[in-house]
Amino acid sequence: MSRFYITTAIDYANGDPHLGHAYEKVGADAIARYRRLRGDDVWFMIGMDEHGQKVAQAAAAEGLEPQALVDRVAARFQSMWRRLAISHDQFIRTTDPAHKAGVVELIERIFERNPEDFYEQSYRGRYCVGCEAFKQESEVTDDRCELHPTRTLEWVEERNWFFRLSRYRDFLLDLVESDPGFVQPESRRNEILGLLRQGLDDISASRARFTWGVPFPRPTSQGEQQTTYVWFDALPNYWTATRASDAGAAWPAQLHVIGKDITRFHCVIWPAMLRAADLPLPAQVWAHGFVYFRGERLSKSAGATLDLGEAVDRFGPDAFRYFLLREIPWDSDGSFTWDRFTDLYTADLADGLGNLASRSLAMLAKYREGQVPAADATSLDGAGLEAIRGYEDAMHCNDLRGATESAWRIVTAANQYIVQTAPWALAKAGQEAELDLALAALARCLYRMAILASPLMPGKAEELWACLGLPGCAAEAPWSSLQDPPVTGMVTHKPAGLFPRPESPATH
C-alpha cells in the first residue's frame, strides 16, 4: 500500500463556489477515488483561505466582521462539496488556531535555520487585491492586473519583512530541470522554467496597516507588529494540516492540484519556503487550466456568469461531474455551455451507459429471471480489458479526460455487441448457449463500468452496482476483479432509469 496525500488549492473566502472551484475539486476527487480503488492509503485535503485584504474588504462591504463572513462562506462551500460527493478527508481553514500556530512555527523555522532569509525593506509598488500580490510591470496591462482587469491596482508604500526568494533561484531551476514531474503538465513546467531563467525578486512576507491575518512572529526593528502576507499564511496549510490532531497524512504531499494562475506561488515561492525551513518538498504540483462559460472567463462585471447550483441541478451531480471530466481537458482550458452539457448528457449518459444498463438488465430479467448465467469470455471482454488498460495509463498521468474516454469505449463496444449478437433473436431461435454467452458478457461489462465509473460518478456507479445484485460497493471492489468479474449467479434487477432522457433541449 502506497501513501498518497493529495491537496487542492484552498478556496478564497470572498464569494460563493463557482465553476472553476468545482472543476478543481471534482478532478482531484476523481484522482483520490481512483487511488483508493488501487489500494493506496489516501488522504485528501481541501479547505478555505480566509485571511487577506480581499476578505476584509468583502466583509466591510456587507457590514460584517471578517470572521462572520468566512464562517458563512465556508458553510456554503462545504454544502456544495457534499452535493458533488467530494470525498475529502480533511477541510482546513486558515482561521483555525492550529493553522495559525503552524504558520508562526514555519516562519520561526526559517528564522532559525536561515536567519538571513528574512530582512526588512521599504517597498513601493502596485498591489492587486484580487491576486493578493504585488505586480511587476510585465503583469500589468493598461494599469490593470491581467487576471483581474476590473480591479484598480493599489499603490502601496510601506516597510515590511521580506523573504530572500532570489537566493533560491538556482536551487529551483535545478529542481524543475532535473525532475520533469515536479511541475506538470509540461506547458506549466515550461512557464516556470522561463520565469526562473529570468531571475527572481525577493518578496514581501508581511504587511503593515492591516490586521486580518496571522500576526508576523517578529516585530520590525522599529517595534511595529505586522501581519503575515496572505500567501505566507495560505501556502503552509498543506504542511500545517498534517500536524492536526486528527490528520491522517504525513508531510510531504504526493500531489498539489492547483489552477494555472497560481503556479508562481506553488512552484516557486512554496518550495523555496520549504527549503528555507529545511522541510521536504511535495512530489508534484499539477496546474490545471480554466473553465470558461460560453468561451469567456467567468466574470460578474462582464456578464459571464453561471449559477453552479443550477448547473448541478440540471441533470444531477453525477452528470455534472461527468461533463467536467469528459469535456474539460485536465491540462488546458475548456468551456461550459448549456447546449454542450445537454448534448453530452444525452449521447454518453442517457443513450450511452443508461441505455446499455437498461437493455442489458431488461434482457437478463426477461430471458433468465434476472440471474446472470455462467459463460466463457467473449470479444466484448477483450474490448473491456483493453479499455481498462487505457484507463489505467491515463489515470496515472492525471489525464482525467483520457481516462473517462477510455471507460466509455466499453459502453460503445457493448452497445455495438448487442446489435451484433441480437440476444432477442438468439432467444427466439432457441440458441440458449449463445444467449448465455451474450448475457453474461453484458453483465461483466456492467460490472467493469460500475468500478471504472466510481471515481467519476460515484452515486450512479453505486446504483449500477446495486442493480447487479452485488454485495458491498463498487468503490471498494478489488481492482483485480476487473479481469474476471464475479457476476455468475448474481440476481439482477432493472433500474428505474440511471439517466432519463431530457424532455426538451436546454434553452440557455
C-alpha positions, 0 to 999 in steps of 0.5 A, spaced: 500 500 500 502 506 497 501 513 501 498 518 497 496 525 500 493 529 495 491 537 496 487 542 492 488 549 492 484 552 498 478 556 496 478 564 497 473 566 502 470 572 498 464 569 494 460 563 493 463 556 489 463 557 482 465 553 476 472 553 476 472 551 484 468 545 482 472 543 476 478 543 481 475 539 486 471 534 482 478 532 478 482 531 484 476 527 487 476 523 481 484 522 482 483 520 490 477 515 488 481 512 483 487 511 488 483 508 493 480 503 488 488 501 487 489 500 494 493 506 496 492 509 503 489 516 501 488 522 504 485 528 501 485 535 503 481 541 501 479 547 505 478 555 505 483 561 505 480 566 509 485 571 511 487 577 506 485 584 504 480 581 499 476 578 505 476 584 509 474 588 504 468 583 502 466 583 509 466 591 510 462 591 504 456 587 507 457 590 514 460 584 517 466 582 521 471 578 517 470 572 521 462 572 520 463 572 513 468 566 512 464 562 517 458 563 512 462 562 506 465 556 508 458 553 510 456 554 503 462 551 500 462 545 504 454 544 502 456 544 495 462 539 496 457 534 499 452 535 493 458 533 488 460 527 493 467 530 494 470 525 498 475 529 502 478 527 508 480 533 511 477 541 510 482 546 513 481 553 514 486 558 515 482 561 521 483 555 525 488 556 531 492 550 529 493 553 522 495 559 525 500 556 530 503 552 524 504 558 520 508 562 526 512 555 527 514 555 519 516 562 519 520 561 526 523 555 522 526 559 517 528 564 522 532 559 525 535 555 520 536 561 515 536 567 519 538 571 513 532 569 509 528 574 512 530 582 512 526 588 512 525 593 506 521 599 504 517 597 498 513 601 493 509 598 488 502 596 485 498 591 489 492 587 486 487 585 491 484 580 487 491 576 486 493 578 493 500 580 490 504 585 488 505 586 480 511 587 476 510 591 470 510 585 465 503 583 469 500 589 468 496 591 462 493 598 461 494 599 469 490 593 470 492 586 473 491 581 467 487 576 471 483 581 474 482 587 469 476 590 473 480 591 479 484 598 480 491 596 482 493 599 489 499 603 490 502 601 496 508 604 500 510 601 506 516 597 510 515 590 511 519 583 512 521 580 506 523 573 504 530 572 500 526 568 494 532 570 489 537 566 493 533 560 491 533 561 484 538 556 482 536 551 487 529 551 483 531 551 476 535 545 478 529 542 481 524 543 475 530 541 470 532 535 473 525 532 475 520 533 469 514 531 474 515 536 479 511 541 475 506 538 470 503 538 465 509 540 461 506 547 458 506 549 466 513 546 467 515 550 461 512 557 464 516 556 470 522 554 467 522 561 463 520 565 469 526 562 473 531 563 467 529 570 468 531 571 475 527 572 481 525 578 486 525 577 493 518 578 496 514 581 501 512 576 507 508 581 511 504 587 511 503 593 515 496 597 516 492 591 516 490 586 521 486 580 518 491 575 518 496 571 522 500 576 526 508 576 523 512 572 529 517 578 529 516 585 530 520 590 525 526 593 528 522 599 529 517 595 534 511 595 529 507 588 529 505 586 522 501 581 519 503 575 515 502 576 507 496 572 505 500 567 501 505 566 507 499 564 511 495 560 505 501 556 502 503 552 509 496 549 510 498 543 506 504 542 511 500 545 517 494 540 516 498 534 517 500 536 524 492 536 526 490 532 531 486 528 527 490 528 520 491 522 517 497 524 512 504 525 513 508 531 510 510 531 504 504 531 499 504 526 493 500 531 489 498 539 489 492 540 484 492 547 483 489 552 477 494 555 472 494 562 475 497 560 481 503 556 479 508 562 481 506 561 488 506 553 488 512 552 484 516 557 486 515 561 492 512 554 496 518 550 495 523 555 496 519 556 503 520 549 504 527 549 503 528 555 507 525 551 513 529 545 511 522 541 510 521 536 504 518 538 498 511 535 495 512 530 489 508 534 484 504 540 483 499 539 477 496 546 474 490 545 471 487 550 466 480 554 466 473 553 465 470 558 461 462 559 460 460 560 453 468 561 451 469 567 456 472 567 463 467 567 468 466 574 470 460 578 474 462 585 471 462 582 464 456 578 464 459 571 464 456 568 469 453 561 471 449 559 477 453 552 479 447 550 483 443 550 477 448 547 473 448 541 478 441 541 478 440 540 471 441 533 470 444 531 477 451 531 480 453 525 477 452 528 470 455 534 472 461 531 474 461 527 468 461 533 463 467 536 467 471 530 466 469 528 459 469 535 456 474 539 460 481 537 458 485 536 465 491 540 462 488 546 458 482 550 458 475 548 456 468 551 456 461 550 459 455 551 455 448 549 456 447 546 449 454 542 450 452 539 457 445 537 454 448 534 448 453 530 452 448 528 457 444 525 452 449 521 447 454 518 453 449 518 459 442 517 457 443 513 450 450 511 452 451 507 459 443 508 461 441 505 455 446 499 455 444 498 463 437 498 461 437 493 455 442 489 458 438 488 465 431 488 461 434 482 457 437 478 463 430 479 467 426 477 461 430 471 458 433 468 465 429 471 471 434 476 472 440 471 474 446 472 470 448 465 467 455 462 467 459 463 460 466 463 457 469 470 455 467 473 449 470 479 444 466 484 448 471 482 454 477 483 450 474 490 448 473 491 456 480 489 458 483 493 453 479 499 455 481 498 462 488 498 460 487 505 457 484 507 463 489 505 467 495 509 463 491 515 463 489 515 470 496 515 472 498 521 468 492 525 471 489 525 464 482 525 467 479 526 460 483 520 457 481 516 462 473 517 462 474 516 454 477 510 455 471 507 460 466 509 455 469 505 449 466 499 453 459 502 453 460 503 445 463 496 444 457 493 448 452 497 445 455 495 438 455 487 441 448 487 442 446 489 435 451 484 433 449 478 437 441 480 437 440 476 444 432 477 442 433 473 436 438 468 439 432 467 444 427 466 439 431 461 435 432 457 441 440 458 441 440 458 449 448 457 449 449 463 445 444 467 449 448 465 455 454 467 452 451 474 450 448 475 457 453 474 461 458 478 457 453 484 458 453 483 465 461 483 466 461 489 462 456 492 467 460 490 472 467 493 469 463 500 468 460 500 475 468 500 478 471 504 472 465 509 473 466 510 481 471 515 481 467 519 476 460 518 478 460 515 484 452 515 486 450 512 479 456 507 479 453 505 486 446 504 483 449 500 477 452 496 482 446 495 486 442 493 480 447 487 479 445 484 485 452 485 488 454 485 495 458 491 498 460 497 493 463 498 487 468 503 490 471 498 494 471 492 489 478 489 488 481 492 482 483 485 480 476 483 479 476 487 473 479 481 469 474 476 471 468 479 474 464 475 479 457 476 476 455 468 475 449 467 479 448 474 481 440 476 481 439 482 477 434 487 477 432 493 472 433 500 474 428 505 474 432 509 469 440 511 471 439 517 466 432 519 463 432 522 457 431 530 457 424 532 455 426 538 451 433 541 449 436 546 454 434 553 452 440 557 455 
